[in-house]
Each structure stands twice: as structure tokens, then as C-alpha cells.
Amino acid sequence: SIAVLVALNRLGVKKLVPYLVVGALLWFFMLQSGIHATLAGVALALCIPLGKPDEEASSPLLHLEEKLHPWVAFAVVPIFGFANAGVSLSGITVDKLVDPVPLGVALGLLIGKQVGIFALAALTIRAGLARLPDGSNWGQLYGVAALCGIGFTMSLFIGALAFPGAPALVDEVKVGVLIGSVLSALLGVVVLRRFGARG
């Protein structure tokens, strides 16, 4: 199925239907093989033609994104979040909060994300591959990087994949996501309030 998707791309096929049909088959085959079926979506997105900047109006991938965005933003993501965000705080003590799982998740969101995003952005800017948006500054960039530590649906999804059949550990992941997200939000707000007025 992936070979067919690549062939469709190389042949310049711009109709969405062939990609969606083959993508559905790929999803089914991956599901049956035991590989997580969401990877089919990644492969499908990589194969749908993006088009050149001057051809954005006819880009199949951008057209599909426009069609799916309202459904994903206002239905799929909220439903997933509400279905998976239940956090039981019973039995949670300070000692539990510094267990490896919740502590690792919280630090990954609070420190790992901001450091990785800010460092890579700074590297590309210093290398001349990108530039700060007009009217912005490094402090604002750091504030946005800190806000990127707010994790919810994807963090919960990865946590569920990491600990299948271990609901206690998944609950610890949720606690870590909650703590890391709150701390990231607070840090981002403080930084942006400090640097936001500076153009």
C-alpha cells in the first residue's frame, strides 16, 4: 500500500480519492498486523502532494487539511481529551509525585520541550535558515517555547501506548502531564508578560 501511495505521488496524481482509498487499506492492514494503525495516517500524509508555494490553491494536502480541520479541532480532539483525561488523585502523595513516571513526564514537558524547541529555533536563526518574525524578540520566542510544554491529547496518547495494560502507570502519566502542563503554562505566561511589550 505504501508503494502504491508513493507511486501515485510520483505520477503526479492530485485527486484525493485514490490516496484516501489506498490509505484506508493501509490503515486496515496495519491494524490487522498489530502495528499501531495511526502510523498509516503519517504515511498517507507524507505521500499526498503538497504542491509548490505558488500552487497552494490546488494543493491536495492543503485542501484536505482545510476540510478536516474543523472536525479535528472541534470534535475529534475534544472527544479524545474528555475520554482520556480522567485523573484519579486518590492515593497521590508528595512521594508519589516524585516517582520516575510522573516526574519524568512533567520534566519532559516543562524542560525538555522548551529547551528542544528554543535551541533548534535559535540554531536555525543563527544559521540563517530562518529569522525571528518582525516585531518579535528572543524573550517572546522563549515564552512560546515554554508554552509548547502544555501537553494534553498527544501526551495522553503516547502515555497509553507506553504502558499498555498498566492503568496505574497510565494514571501516573496523567498526573505528570497535568503538572508539567500547568507549570509550562505558568512559565510561558510569566515570560511573555515580561517580554511581550517589547517589539
C-alpha positions in Angstrom: 0.0 0.0 0.0 2.8 2.4 0.8 4.4 1.6 -2.5 1.2 2.4 -4.3 0.9 5.8 -2.4 4.5 6.6 -3.4 3.7 5.7 -7.0 0.6 7.9 -7.0 2.7 10.8 -5.7 5.5 10.3 -8.3 2.9 10.0 -11.1 1.6 13.4 -10.1 -1.9 12.3 -9.2 -3.7 15.2 -7.5 -7.1 13.7 -6.9 -7.6 12.9 -3.2 -9.9 9.8 -3.7 -7.1 7.4 -4.8 -4.9 8.4 -1.8 -7.8 8.0 0.6 -8.8 4.6 -0.7 -5.3 3.2 -0.5 -4.8 5.0 2.8 -7.9 3.2 4.2 -6.5 -0.2 3.0 -3.1 0.7 4.6 -4.8 1.5 7.9 -6.7 -1.8 7.8 -3.6 -3.9 7.0 -1.6 -2.1 9.8 -4.4 -2.7 12.3 -4.5 -6.4 11.4 -0.7 -6.7 11.6 -0.6 -5.4 15.2 1.3 -2.2 14.2 -0.4 0.9 15.6 -2.8 2.0 12.8 -2.2 5.7 13.4 1.1 5.3 11.5 -1.0 4.8 8.4 -2.1 8.4 8.7 1.6 9.5 8.8 2.5 7.5 5.7 -0.6 8.8 3.9 0.1 12.5 4.8 3.7 12.1 3.5 2.5 10.8 0.1 -0.3 13.3 -0.6 1.2 16.1 -2.9 1.8 19.4 -1.1 2.4 21.4 -4.2 4.7 24.4 -4.7 4.1 27.7 -2.9 2.6 29.3 -6.0 0.2 26.3 -6.4 -1.3 26.4 -2.9 -4.8 26.8 -4.2 -4.5 23.4 -6.0 -2.6 21.6 -3.3 -4.4 18.3 -2.4 -2.8 18.2 1.1 -3.8 21.8 2.0 -7.3 21.2 0.6 -7.7 18.0 2.8 -6.3 19.9 5.8 -8.9 22.7 5.3 -11.7 20.2 5.1 -10.6 18.1 8.2 -9.5 21.0 10.5 -13.0 21.9 11.9 -13.8 18.2 12.6 -10.4 17.6 14.2 -10.3 20.8 16.2 -13.9 20.9 17.4 -14.8 17.2 17.6 -12.0 14.6 17.4 -9.5 16.3 19.8 -12.0 17.4 22.4 -13.8 14.0 22.5 -10.4 12.2 22.8 -9.3 14.6 25.6 -12.5 14.2 27.6 -12.4 10.4 27.1 -8.8 10.0 28.3 -8.2 12.8 30.7 -9.8 11.3 33.8 -7.2 11.6 36.6 -7.7 9.9 39.9 -6.0 11.8 42.7 -6.8 9.3 45.3 -3.7 8.0 47.0 -1.5 10.6 45.3 1.1 11.9 47.8 4.2 14.0 47.5 6.3 10.9 47.4 4.2 9.6 44.5 4.7 12.9 42.6 8.4 12.3 42.5 8.1 8.7 41.3 10.0 8.2 38.0 6.9 8.2 35.7 5.1 11.4 36.8 8.4 13.2 37.4 9.8 12.2 34.1 6.7 13.2 32.2 6.4 16.6 34.0 10.1 17.4 33.4 9.9 16.3 29.8 7.1 18.7 29.2 8.5 21.6 31.3 12.1 21.4 30.4 12.6 19.0 27.5 10.1 20.7 25.2 11.1 24.3 25.8 14.9 23.5 25.6 14.5 21.5 22.4 12.2 23.9 20.6 14.1 27.1 21.7 17.5 25.6 20.9 16.5 24.3 17.5 14.8 27.6 16.6 17.9 29.6 17.8 20.2 27.3 15.8 18.2 27.7 12.6 18.0 31.5 13.1 21.7 31.8 13.8 22.5 29.7 10.8 20.5 32.0 8.6 17.9 29.3 7.7 15.1 31.3 9.5 14.5 34.6 11.2 12.5 36.0 14.0 9.1 37.3 12.9 9.0 41.1 12.5 8.4 42.9 15.8 9.3 39.9 17.9 12.3 39.2 20.2 14.1 36.3 21.8 12.2 36.6 25.0 8.9 36.1 23.2 10.4 33.1 21.3 11.4 31.6 24.6 7.9 32.2 26.1 6.3 30.5 23.2 8.7 27.6 23.5 7.7 27.3 27.2 4.0 27.3 26.3 4.7 24.3 24.0 5.2 22.3 27.1 1.4 22.3 27.6 0.6 18.7 26.7 -2.8 17.0 26.5 -4.1 14.7 23.9 -0.8 13.6 22.3 0.9 13.2 25.7 -2.0 11.1 27.0 -2.0 9.1 23.7 1.7 8.4 24.0 1.4 7.5 27.7 -1.3 5.0 26.9 0.9 3.4 24.2 3.9 3.3 26.5 2.1 1.4 29.3 -0.5 -0.9 27.7 -2.3 -3.0 30.3 -1.0 -0.9 33.2 -3.7 1.5 34.2 -1.9 2.6 37.4 1.1 3.8 35.4 -1.2 5.5 32.8 -2.7 7.4 35.8 0.8 8.4 36.8 1.4 9.7 33.3 -1.8 11.8 33.5 -0.7 13.3 36.8 2.7 14.1 35.2 1.0 15.7 32.1 -1.2 17.8 34.4 1.7 19.0 36.5 4.0 19.6 33.5 1.3 21.4 31.6 0.3 23.7 34.4 4.0 24.6 35.2 4.7 25.2 31.5 1.6 27.5 31.2 2.6 29.5 34.2 6.2 29.9 33.0 5.1 30.9 29.5 2.7 33.5 30.8 5.3 35.0 33.1 7.9 35.2 30.3 5.5 36.6 27.8 4.3 39.2 30.2 7.9 40.2 30.8 8.9 40.4 27.1 5.6 40.8 25.4 5.6 44.6 25.4 9.0 44.7 23.7 8.8 44.8 19.9 
